[in-house]
Structures are given as structure tokens and as C-alpha cells.
Amino acid sequence: MAAKLAGESKGKFDLGQNSDMNVTPFVDVMLVLLIIFMVVAPLATVSISLDLPPAKAPPPNAKDKPPTFISIQDSGQIFVSFGKTEIRPSSMDSLGGDLAASLAVPNPTNERVFIRADRHVRYRTFMDVLNQLQLDGYYKVGLIAEDLGGG
């Protein structure tokens, strides 16, 4: 069947002018793209397993021993806490032994140790302490920062 493109025709098979836009191919393309994105989107996510802390910390037990702190001064002097009130000076060479004595448990390298440093401690000094802890087998290390307010 052929359609007349020019001139007027009043015949039986006259199609006339059709000014409507055919959106069927457009809808088909959009549905195909939607399906493609629905299939590909979950594949694009990267998952990293993290051991996140609970939302609320459990209440401390009275029998729990106080945390062990390593303190670093501006001068590079290192101190280790023993109990709640006693703080003893230490050095890089004796840091592992002092921590073991402070923790006083059969396997001290499984315990958590906290590090705090003065504001102007050189980065190299801080990293030397962290590296020494790793060499001594202490991998559970927490960093203590001061909350300066403003929030």
C-alpha cells in the first residue's frame, strides 16, 4: 500500500497528515536502559568489611582495670601509665617491656593501648612510637585526641 505524499486526495485509502510524534521507540529505548542500569548498578558497588564499634559503649565494669596510656611530650620523652595514678618514663628500647609490666596480663600484646601526644610533637617521633609498638607486637592501638569544643 502506498501513500500519496503531495497534493490532495479524497480517495478511499487517503491517510491524511499525521502530526503526532511516535514515542513508542523512545519508550522502548528507555525501558531497555532502565533494565541495563538496574542490572549493572549492584555490580558497581565496592564493599569493604569493617568491624564497627557498637552505637553505645557498654557500661564499664568496676573490676575492669584502667586503660594503659602512652604519652609523648614535645621534647620526645615517652611516658607509660601504670594504674590510674602512676606514670613512669620510658624509652623506645624499653617501651615493649614497660607496656607488658603496665598491662600485667599473660599475653599483653592482645590488649588495647592508647597513645596521646602533645600538640607540637614531631610526626617522626609519633610514627617511631607506632612503629616500635608494631615491632613489639602491639597492634591494638587507639589514638586519643582532645575535643576542643566548638561543636
C-alpha positions, -999 to 999 in steps of 0.1 A, spaced: 0 0 0 14 34 -9 6 68 4 4 99 -17 29 125 -4 19 155 -23 -14 171 -33 -49 165 -21 -66 132 -23 -101 123 -12 -98 86 -20 -107 56 0 -72 50 11 -63 86 20 -40 87 51 -41 124 56 -15 143 77 -3 128 109 14 154 131 17 133 163 51 121 174 56 84 176 70 79 212 70 41 211 107 37 201 116 63 227 98 43 254 113 11 243 148 25 245 142 40 279 129 6 292 160 -12 279 183 14 295 164 11 328 169 -27 328 206 -23 320 211 2 348 192 -20 373 214 -50 365 247 -31 364 242 -8 395 247 -35 422 278 -47 404 294 -12 406 293 -10 444 325 -18 463 322 -34 497 348 -32 524 344 -52 556 347 -31 587 345 -41 623 325 -11 635 321 -4 672 286 -6 687 264 25 688 265 27 726 295 16 745 288 -10 772 290 4 807 324 -1 823 327 -28 850 341 -19 884 365 -48 881 379 -36 848 415 -23 850 422 13 838 434 17 802 471 19 795 483 52 780 515 61 762 521 98 764 546 117 742 558 151 751 571 179 728 606 170 738 601 134 726 601 120 761 578 89 764 557 80 794 537 49 802 508 48 827 507 22 855 472 21 870 451 52 874 476 75 890 512 63 883 531 74 852 566 63 846 591 75 820 601 51 792 623 49 761 619 34 726 641 4 736 621 -4 768 586 5 756 575 -31 750 587 -42 784 572 -13 802 538 -19 784 539 -56 794 546 -46 830 518 -20 830 493 -44 815 503 -72 838 484 -99 819 497 -132 804 495 -121 768 499 -83 768 501 -79 730 463 -87 728 454 -58 750 445 -23 737 469 5 742 461 42 739 485 69 726 483 106 733 508 132 723 514 169 728 501 192 700 535 200 686 551 166 687 570 159 655 553 135 632 585 114 630 586 109 668 549 98 668 555 74 640 586 60 656 565 51 687 538 35 665 565 15 646 581 4 678 547 -8 691 543 -29 659 577 -44 662 569 -53 698 536 -70 687 511 -44 698 485 -40 670 455 -28 690 464 9 693 439 37 699 447 74 694 435 99 719 425 134 707 413 164 726 378 177 719 384 215 715 346 222 717 331 245 691 305 218 682 
